[in-house]
Amino acid sequence: MAVSTFIRNFAFRNQNDNSMLGTQEIIIIALVILLLFGGKKIPELMKGLGKGVKSFKDGVNGIEQDLDPDQANKPKKQTEAKED
C-alpha cells in the first residue's frame, strides 16, 4: 500500500512543486535496482547501456553527415606525431 501511494504521489506531482528528484527518491530507486539486479549484474548493465548510447550517437552523426555532405568531406583534426 505504501509503495502504490509513493508511486501515485511521484507520478502526479503538481507542476508548481519542485519536480526534481530528491535524495530520498534517488536512494529508494538505487536500492530497488540493487535488489532487482544484484551487485554483480549492475556493471554489465551499465556497460551495455554505454554501448547503446555510443551506437545511438554514431547513428545520429551518420544522419547528420547524410544531411550535410560538406561536413563529411571536411578532414577531422588529427594529432601529428612528433618526429625525433
VENFENUR-V76948 format. One record per pair of residues at least 12 apart in sequence whose C-alpha atoms are under 8 Angstrom apart, sorted by the first residue. I is the first residue (numbers start at 1). J is the second residue. D is the distance in whole Angstrom. If there is no record, write none. Layout:
{{I:J:D} {I:J:D}}
This chain:
none
